[in-house]
Amino acid sequence: MTTSFFQNFPLRTGRTHEICLPNAQSFAFALGGYLGGAVLWICEDWIAGHINPIGFSSYMDPQNLLRVKTKDQTDGLAVAEEALRSGVVNLVVIELHQPLNFTAGRRLQLAAQAGESTGLCIIPEGQGNNAAETRWRCAPVFDQQDSTLQRWEITKNKSGTLAAWDVRWDAQTRRIIVVSKASQ
């Protein structure tokens, strides 16, 4: 069975999904650009890094990004749940550094469903949650001609099959170009 990339991306609304490093931020910005509108990005305040608007402006309008820093992961999850349930933002991104238990994952799913919003949890490799609708892995692929080549792979899919694609980002159109289905 052949799985089309565009049957899986953009991600299904009303659900929470997961993305693993190393290029999780690129995936999140591309999704934000596809969905349009406001994107809420949640992380803990101990994280020293900042998101540079120049760095992601080819993916989405920096004015649409709302950044929230929380005291800890528990507070971050509470903010994410409320934002998803409100339906005011199209995409809620939360950076998670500790494993998420099933109850917390399920609460995010129910909130996304109620608000018809999309949730995206950025997680470390191997820390997936059973409640997630899909889990993706995004990694760079070396190409002398283009630094935007990446491999996007679905490693968990509750409503479809698993697959991987090599994709490029087109900054002019703010769209994903599928180069090929990745060889297995």
Helices and strands as residue ranges (DSSP letters): G 5-7, E 16-20, H 24-35, E 39-44, H 53-56, G 62-64, E 65-70, H 73-86, E 91-95, H 102-115, E 118-123, E 134-140, E 150-157, E 163-170, E 175-181
